[in-house]
């Protein structure tokens, strides 16, 4: 078709797609180079051409094409961001920064580009410049919660804890600030606190501050399930089991469906001896996660404690079937099966289950 009609752009495009599908990237590149050269008004396909150069591991050629696009349409997000990514992968940090600055200068009112540039500065070990940039921006844009979130993170990393916490508290009192970012902040603090508590280095001031953030998050966003989840995670880390249980269950009622939420809820309930709740919540969780052996394990455990031996055996056998390949969990399941059969006075089955524990 191309030999018969050299001016039909659709033939070029289809040929390039076919070559791309066959992983013959050089032929795809040749076709698109020819298209742009032969057919006027087809510059939009330069984006496809750059992509084929990237697929073919030719980043220098991709940059050349992106520069060609930029000459035609001016500075724009796709070309600048792609060039930044290429330069960073090649270790050309200065070139990546230049692209970010160019994009920011072209669109000074676009907050996203400023935040991206600040992150790029920090990534290039120029954190002080990133802090200055954000501080100057906030002087003119006081309502920017996104800039405050980012600046707070940089300040915390730089050891300016008090100022970082001040900015975070300001954001947590702002109903318009992004809820997901607030959840992420509390989750990040949870991870840090978990490590500090394990090492015995946690300080009470930080614990109090994170608790204050989590509490304020739930106050301003009472219908947000993830707010309850991170608050529950915090209480679990601090070993306040009852409080964590209440928050995890509240999160499930607000729509949180992560497996870890239900698993933590059941684990904590088993630790404090809430057998009825274990059974009820395990049955709810089984509807969501029928193939997760841990849920069936907790279901069986709760039934055993309640002396409902026959259904406990069924639950544990199902858990055992699903836990194939998980030796640690299999061992726990067999131990409970041994206890259950022992209580049922089925001693041969009990002995076999205990023997399986010893063999695991």
N, C-alpha and C positions, 0 to 999 in steps of 0.2 A: 504493500500500500504506500509506503514512503517513497519507493522508487517511482511510482506512478504519480504521486501527488505530494510535492515537497512543502506545500504551504498549509496543509491541514494539521493544526496543532494536536488534534485528538489522536492522530496516528503516532506522533512522537510520545505523547503521554502514555498511551497504552503500551507502546514498545518499552518504555522505561519501566513501567509497572511489571511487565513480563520479565524483563531482565532482572529487576529487583527480586521478584519472586523466585527466580532461579539462582539468586545470590551472585549474579554476574554484574557486579556493581560498576566495573569500568565501562562496560557496554551501556549501562543505564546513564552513566555520566556523559559519555560521548553523545548519546541521543539528546539529552537535555541541553548540553552545550550547543549542539547543532540547532535545536529548536529556538533557543534565545537568539542565536545568530541569524537564522533564516526567516523567522516569522515575527513581524513587529507586534508589539503589545503582549508579549508572553513573559514579561519579566517576573510575573508572579510565580513562575515555576523555578525561579532561582532558589527558593526555599527548599524545594524538592531536591535540587542539585546539591545544595549544601548538605542535606541529610544523607545523600548517597556517598558523598565524600567522607562523612563521619562514619557511616557503616563500613566503609572501605579503609578505615583507620588512616585517613589523610587529613588531619586537623588543619594543617597549613593551607591546603586548598579550600577547606571549608571556610576558614577565616577570610580568604581572598574573595569568596563568593559573598559572604556576609558584608564585606566592605563594598562590594559592587552593589548590593541591595541598598546599602546606606547612602551611596552616592545618588541613587535613583529616588528614594523615598524620604531620606533624612534619617536622623537618629530615631530609633524606635525600640521598644522593649525586646522583641524576639531576637533581633540581631545582636543587641548589646549583651543580653543575658547569655546567649549562646557563646558569644566570644569570651565573656567572663569565665564561663565554665571550662572552655577549652584552655584558656590561659592558666587557670588554676591547676588543671590536670597536668599541664606542662611545667608547672612551677614558676610561671611568669607572673609573679604577684603584682609587680608594678604595672604591667599591661592590664591586668584584671582591674586594678584600682582605677586606672585611667578610663576604662570603659564605664565603670560605675559612676565616676565623677562626670563623665560626658553625659550620661543619661540623666543624672541629677540636675546638671546645668540646663539641659534641654527642657526639663519638666520640673521646675523648682517648687511647684505647688503640689506635686504628687508625693504624698507621704511615704508610700510604699518604697519608692526609689531611695529616699533618704534612709529609711530603716535598713534596706538591703545594703546600702553603702556603708552604714555604720557597722553592720555585722561583718562586712568584708574587711573593714579596717581592723576590727578586733581579731578576725581570723589571720590577718597579716601581722599580728603582734603589735598593732598600733592602737592599743586600747585607750590610751589617753586622748588621742585624736578623736576616737569614736565618742568618748564621754563629752568632750568639748562640743562636738558637732550636735549631739542630742541636747545638751544644756542650752546651747544657743537657739536651737529649734523650739524648745519648750518655752523660752522667753516670749516668743511670738505666737505660740500655739499651746496655750496653757491647758486646753481641754484634751490634748492628745494622750489618751491612756496608753496607747500602743508604744509611744515614745517613752513614757514613764516606765512601762514594764521592761523595755529593753535597757534603758539607762540603769534601772535598779539592779538588773542582772550584772551589768558591767561593773557597777560600784561594789556589789557584793564580792565579785571575783577579785576586785582590787583592794579589798580589805576595808572599804568604807561602809561598814555594816549599818551604822545608825542612819546615814542618809539613804541607804538602800531601803531600809525598813520604813522610813518615813514616806518614800515614794510608793511603796507597795501598799501601805495602809491607806494612802490617799486614793489609790485605785480600787481597793477593796470597799471603800465607802462610796464609790461611784457606780450607781446602778447601770450606767451606760457602758461601763468597761466590759470588755469581752469576758464572758463567763468561762469559756474554755481556757483562756489565759490564766484566770484566777485558779481554776482547778489544777492547771499545770504547775503553778507556783507552789501550791500546797503539796502536790505530789512530789515535786523536787525536794522540798524541805523534808518530807517524809523519808525519802531515800537517804538524805544526809543524816537525819536523826537516827535512822535505823543503824547506820554504820557507826555513828558516835556512841549510841547506847551499847552496841556490841563491844566497842573498844573501851567503854567506861569514860568517854570524854565529853558526853553531852552536858550542856550547861542549862540551868533552869530558866534563864532569861530567853534563850532561843525556843525552848519548849513552850513557854508562856506566850511568846509572840506567834508561833505557828498555831497554837490553840485559838488565839484571838482571831487570826486570819480565817481559820476554818469555821469558827462560830459566826463571824460576820458574813462569810460566804453563804452560809445556810440561811441567815436572817434575810439577806437581800434577794436570795434566789431559792425560796422554800420549795419550789416545784422542780428543782434541778437535781436529778438522781445522782449525777456524778459528784455534786457537792457533798452529798451524804457519803458517797463511796470514799472520797479522800479523807473526810473527817473520820470515818470508821477505820480506815487504814491507820490514821494517826493514833487513835485510841488503842488499836490492836498492838501497834509498836510500843506504846506506853504501858501495855498489859492491863488496860482497863476493859476487861472482857465484857462485862455487862453493858457498858456504854457502847462498845463496838458492836455488840449484837443488836442493840436497838437501832443503831444507825445503818447497819447492813440491811436489816429487815425493812427499814424505812426506804432505803434505796431501791429494794426490789419492788416495793409498792409504787414507787415513782417511775418504774420502768427500766431500771438497771437490769440487764440480762447477761452480764459477763459471767462466765463460769467461775472465775476467781471470787466473785462476790458471794455466790452461793457456797462455794467450797469453804471460804473463810467463816461464813455464818455457821455452817454445820460443825466445823472444827471447834469454834469457840463454844458452841452449845454443848458439844461433847465434853469440853474441858470443865465446864461449870455444872454439868449434870442435868441439863434440861432435856430429858429423854422424850417427853411428849412433843416438844417443839422440834427436836431432831427428826422424829418420824413425820410430822406434818410438813415440815419444810423440805425434807428429802423427797417426799411424794410430789410436792410442787416442782422441785428441781428436776425430777425424773422426766416430767413432761417436757421440760426445755432441753435436757441433756440425757436422753435415754441411753446413749452409748458411752457415758463417762463412768468408769468403774468406781471412782471415788464416791460418787453420789449413792450408788447401790451399797457400797461398803458402810457408809454412815447410816443408811436406811436399816441395814441389817443390825448394826450396832445398837441403834435406838430400840429396835424391836426386841433384841436380846435383853437389854436392860429392863424393858417392860414385861419380860417373861412371855413374850409372844413368839414361842420358839419355832413353830412350823413356818410362819411367814419370814422369820429371821433367816432360816436356812435357805428359803427360796431367794431372798434378796442377796445373801452372801454367795450363793452358787452363781447367780447372775453376775455379781461383781467379779468373781473368780474367772468366769468365762471371758468377760470383757478385758480383764487385766493380764491376758496372756502376753508374755514378754516383759512384764513389769515385776521383777523378782521381789522387790521390796514390798510392794503392795500385796502380791500373792502370799507372802509370808504373814502379813497382818491378817489377811482374810482367812487363811487356814487356821490361825490361832483362834480367831473368833468362832470359826466353824467347830473347832475342837471343843471350845467352851459350850457352844450351843448344843451339840450332840451329847456332851457330858450331862448337861442339865436335862436332856430328854431321855437319859439313861440308855442311849444307843452307843454303847461303849466301843464296839468295833469301829464304827464310823468316827467316833471321837479319837480313838487311837490312831486311825489312818490320817486324820487331819493333823494331829500333833506330829506324827512322823513326817508328814509333808513339810511342816515347819522346819524340822531338823535337817531335812534334805535340801532346803532352799539356800 
